[in-house]
C-alpha cells in the first residue's frame, strides 16, 4: 500500500445553491424560536438530517404532522400547488425553499399547459421534483429510461421539458427521438446549469486521475450519473455515501492520484472527510512529498441554482 500521493476534489462540489438555501431557511426559522419542520427530507443526506434534528428541526411526511401556527419549510424540489394551498389554509407559516430554477420549471410547464401542448416530462417517476411539476400539469407524460420512450404517443403539437437534474445527454437524445413523434415540437431545456457544470468538472477530474470516489446517496440520480461519467472517461470509480463506507485498503492499490466528487446533496465537509479517510487507508497520511488539494468550504460552494 501507500501508493496514493495526491487526492483532488473536483472544482464545483458541495451543496447546490437550492439545497443550501432551503437548509439555511430552516436553520434561521429555528434560531428565531419557531417550531420548525421540513416537508420531506430537505436533503438526501442522513448526517445533515441528524444535525437539523439536533437543532429541533423535524422532518415530516405530510402537513397533518405539523401543528397549527408552526413553520414548515418547502424543500428545494418544490411541491404541488394544492400542497401550498392546504398549508396556508391550515394556518401554517410556509417558508418556501423551492429552488429558483425549479420555480422557473413550474412556470414553463404552466405555459405549455395553457398553450395546449401534449407535454412529455423527462424525469424519475415519484421523484419529489417530478411529483411537484405534475401538480401543475397532471396530464404530462413522464418518461425516464429509453425503454419508456416507445409509449410516447404521436401528436400534432408536443412539448418536451425536463427534471432539473436529468443528464443533458439523455434530454438531447429524447429530443431527437421526439422529432419523429410530432409535427410541431417545442423543447424547453430545464436541465439545471449547475448539474451540467458539476458533470463537466467530474469528467475533467476523471480524465486526470487513476481512481474516482463519488460521494452521494445511493438513490441519488445525479450521483449515479457522476459515477457513469467516470466510466465514460475510462476511469474506475467507487460510489459511496460517506467516509464510513471506505473500509478496504485494496481499493486504492495502484492508484497514485485519486479524485473525489459529490452529488448535489453532499456537503463539502463530507468530501474533506472522505479525503482524509483515503489517506488513512492508503497509509499516506500527508508524509513528505505527498499532497492533497483540499479546497476551503467557503470557496467551493458557489453554484447559483439547482435541486437534488
N, C-alpha and C positions, 0 to 999 in steps of 0.2 A: 504493500500500500504506500501511501504518501506521494502519489503522482500528481495530485491536484496542486497547481501552482497559483491559479487565479480563478476567482468567481466574479462573473459580470452580471449585474442586474440590468435588465432591459431598460431603455430610456424612460418610456412613459408607462408607468405602472402605478400600483396603489388604487385606491377607490376612484371611480369615475366621479365627475362633478355631481351628478344627480344623486348618487348614493351618499356621498359626503354631506350634501345639503340636507337630505332627509334625516340623517343621523344627528347633525348639528341642531336641526329644528327640535328634535325630540329631547336632546340634552338641555337646550335653552328653556323649553317649557317646564321640564322637571326642575331645573335650577331656580325657576321663578316660583316654585312651590305648587305647581299644578299637578293634579293626579293625571299622569300621562300614560297613554297606551299607543302602540303601533298596530295598525290593522294589517296583520300578517307580518312575517319577519321582515324588518326593514332592510336586511342584507342577509344573504345566504352564507353566514359565517358564524359558527357557534361561539367562537371566542368573543366576538363583538356583541352578540346577543347576551352572553353572560355578563359582560361589562355593563350593558344597558340595564340589565336586571338588578345589578348591584346599586344602580342609581335610582331604582324604584320604577323603572320604565318596563311595563309589561307588554308582552305580545298577545294579541287576541285574534281569534279566527273570525269572529263575527261582531257586529255592532251590539248585539244583545249582551255581550260580556262587558260593555262599557257603561258605567253608571251615569245618570243624568248630570250634566254640567261638567263632566270630566273632559280632558283634552284627548283627541285621537289624531294621530299623525298618519296621513296617507303617504305610503312609501313611493319611491321614485317610479315604480311601474305604473302608477295611476290606478283608477277604479272605474267601474261603470257609472254613468251619471245618476242612476237611481240610488246607488250607494251614497253618493254625496247628498242627495235629496233626503234620504232617510236619516242620515246623521244630523242634518240641520233640523229636521222635523222633531227629532228626539231631544233637541236642546244640547247637543254635544258641541264642544269647541273644536271645530275642524281646522287642523293645521295641514295645509295642502303641500306635501313634499313631492308632488308629481314632477318628474324631470321636465325641464323646459322643452327638451327635444320630443318627449312623449306627448306633451301638450300640443305641440305642432302637428304631430301624427294624428291626434284626435281631431284637430281642426281640418286636416286634409281629408280624413275619411268621411267627415260630415259633409264636406263639399262634394265628394264623389257620390254620396247617397243622394244629395239634393239634385245633382246633375243626372241622376238616373242610370248610372253605370252598374253593371254586374261586377262586383268587387271580388278580387282574389287577394287574400292576405297570406303572405309567406310568413309563417310563424310556427312556433311549437304549441300544439294544442294544450290547453289548460295552463299554459304559462300565464302568470298574473297580468303581464302587459297585454297579451292577446285577449284574455278574458275582458279586460277593461275596454279595449278597442271594439270588441264585439258588442259592447253595450251601446255604442254609437252606430253600429252597422250590423244588426243581428242576422242579416241575410248574407253577409260576406262568406265566401268560401275559403276555409282555412286549409292550406296545404303546407307540408313540410318537406319530407324526403321525396326524391324523384318518383318513387313508385306511387305517390299520391297524385301526381300531375295528370295522369290519364283521365281522372274523374272530373277534371275541369271541363265544363260544357263549352260548346261553341255558341257564341253570342255575337250580335252585331256590334255592340258597344261594351267594351270591358275595360277595367282599370286594375292595375297591379300596385300594391303597396306592401310594405314590409315591417315586421317587428324590428325594433332598432338594433338588436344585437345579432341579427342573422348575418352569415358570411356574405360579403359583397359578391363573390364569385357565384354563389347559389342564386342570388337575386338576379344577376345578369343572365345566367343560364335559363332561369324561369322566364324572364322577359323575352328571350329569344324563342323559347318554346311557345309562348302565348301569341306570338306574331301569327302563327298558323291557326289560331283558335278564334280570331276576331277580325272583323273588317276595320274597326276603329279601336286602337289600344292606347290607353293613357297610362303612362308609367310615372309613378310618384316615388322617387328614391328617398326612403326614410331610414336607410341604414345609418346609424349614428356615426359621425366622423371620428369620434373618439375610439369606437370599435375598430374602424379602419386603421387609424394610426397605431393602435396597440398591436394589431396584427402585423402591420408593416415593421414595427420595431422588433417584434418577436422573430419574424423571418430574418431580419438583418442580423440579430444576435445569433440565431441558429446557424447561420452560414459561417460564423466566426469562431464557433466553439466545438468541443468534442462531444458534449452531452448537454441537454437542456433539462432543467427541472421546472415543471409547470405547476403552479400552486393555485388551487381553487376548489370549489365544491365539486363533488363527484357528479352531481346532477346539473352543474352549470354548463349551459350550451356554449357560452363564449369561451369558457376554459377548455372544453373539449376541442373547440376549433383551433385554439392555440397549439394544442398537442398535435393535431392533424397537420398544421402548417409546418411544425418542426420536421415531421416525416417527409413532407414535400421538399423541404430543404436538404433532405438526406441525412439529418442529424437524429441520433437516438434521443428519445425523450421519456422522462419519467413524470407521470402526473400524480400529485399528492394533494392532500387537504391542508397539511401543515407539517411542521418540523418533526412531530411525533411519528409520522409515517416513514421517516428515514431511519431505518434500523440496520440495513445490510451494507457493510462497507464495500462489498464486492461490486455494487452498482457503479462505483467510481473507479474501478480498475481501468487502467489505460487512458483515463481522462485527465488531460493536463489542464485544459481550460473548460470550466463549467458555466453555462448560462442559466439565469433564473428569471422567470417571468410569472405574471399572475393575472387572473381574471379580474373583472371589474368589481367583484365583491371581496377582493383580497387586499387588506391594508398593507402599506409598505413595511410596517413593523414585522409582519409575518414573513416577508421576503428577507428581511435582515436576519430574523431568527433561523430561517432555512439556510442562509449563507453560513452562519456560524456553525450550524449542525453539519454542513457539508465538510467544513474544515476539520471538525472533531472526528468525523467518520474516516476521513482520508488521512488522519494523523498529520495534518499540515496546518496546525493552528497558528497561522501567521509567523512561521520561522523566517529567518533572514533570507531575503531574495524572493519571497512569495508574497503576493498581494491580493487584495480584494477590492473591487470597485463598488463601494457601498455609498450610494447617493443619500444625501440627507432627506429626511421625510418631507420637510417643508419645500424642497426644491424639486421633488419628483412627482408630486401630486398636483399637476397643473392643467389637466384636461378641462374642457369647458362645458361638456354635456355628456349625457349618456345614462342608461339604466341597465342593471344587471339582469 
